[in-house]
């Protein structure tokens, strides 16, 4: 798979700077998940999605939330993803809550 690097916001920004929207953050996190074949296969297996349904559902909040839920269920991935996206794990978790609301 192709490697993708996504930066949501610069960690040097002031705390008052707006962060990425929950859907944007979830889609960036999905890119990170899909960078690794084993992790991508685990995501698809655990969510019950296949590549076609994932592609078709990219704009759906439920699919976006499933990405954050997947990360939240494996803390090391949540932490590594947050680092790669230059956000905190708490911001990822909040995005998941926003998408699930």
C-alpha positions in Angstrom: 0.0 0.0 0.0 1.1 3.6 -0.6 2.3 5.5 2.4 0.3 8.6 3.2 1.3 11.4 5.6 -1.5 13.6 6.9 -1.1 16.6 9.1 -4.2 17.9 10.7 -2.7 20.9 12.6 0.6 22.1 13.7 1.2 21.2 17.3 2.9 24.5 17.7 -0.4 26.3 17.0 -1.9 28.1 19.9 -4.5 26.1 21.9 -7.1 28.5 20.6 -6.5 27.6 17.0 -9.3 25.7 15.4 -8.7 21.9 15.1 -9.8 19.8 12.3 -13.5 18.8 12.0 -14.4 15.3 13.3 -15.0 13.9 9.8 -11.7 15.3 8.5 -9.8 13.9 11.5 -11.5 10.5 11.0 -10.6 10.4 7.3 -7.0 11.3 8.1 -7.0 8.6 10.7 -8.4 6.1 8.2 -5.5 7.0 5.9 -3.1 6.2 8.7 -4.9 2.9 9.4 -4.7 1.9 5.8 -0.9 2.6 5.5 -0.2 -0.8 7.1 -1.6 -3.9 5.4 -1.9 -5.9 8.6 -3.6 -3.0 10.4 -5.9 -2.4 7.4 -6.9 -6.1 7.3 -7.6 -6.0 11.0 -9.7 -2.9 10.6 -11.8 -4.4 7.8 -12.1 -7.7 9.8 -13.2 -6.1 13.0 -15.6 -3.6 11.4 -17.1 -6.1 9.0 -16.4 -3.6 6.1 -15.0 -4.6 2.8 -13.0 -2.3 0.5 -16.1 -1.5 -1.6 -18.4 -0.7 1.4 -15.6 1.3 3.0 -15.1 3.3 -0.2 -18.9 3.9 -0.5 -19.3 4.9 3.1 -16.5 7.4 3.4 -18.9 10.2 3.8 -21.1 8.5 6.4 -20.6 9.4 10.1 -21.0 5.8 11.2 -18.1 4.6 9.0 -16.0 7.6 10.1 -16.8 6.8 13.7 -15.8 3.2 13.2 -12.2 4.3 12.4 -11.9 6.2 15.7 -13.5 3.3 17.6 -11.1 0.9 16.0 -8.2 3.0 17.2 -9.7 3.5 20.7 -9.9 -0.2 21.1 -6.1 -0.6 20.7 -4.3 2.2 22.7 -0.9 1.8 21.0 -2.5 2.5 17.6 -4.5 5.4 19.0 -1.3 7.0 20.3 0.8 6.3 17.1 -2.0 7.6 14.9 -2.4 10.8 17.0 1.4 11.4 16.8 1.3 10.8 13.0 -1.6 13.3 12.6 0.0 15.8 15.1 -3.1 15.7 17.4 -3.6 14.3 20.8 -5.3 11.0 21.5 -8.0 13.0 23.3 -8.7 14.9 20.1 -9.2 11.6 18.3 -11.5 10.4 21.0 -13.5 13.6 20.9 -13.9 13.2 17.1 -15.2 9.7 17.7 -17.7 11.0 20.3 -18.8 13.9 17.9 -19.3 11.4 15.1 -21.3 9.0 17.2 -23.6 11.7 18.6 
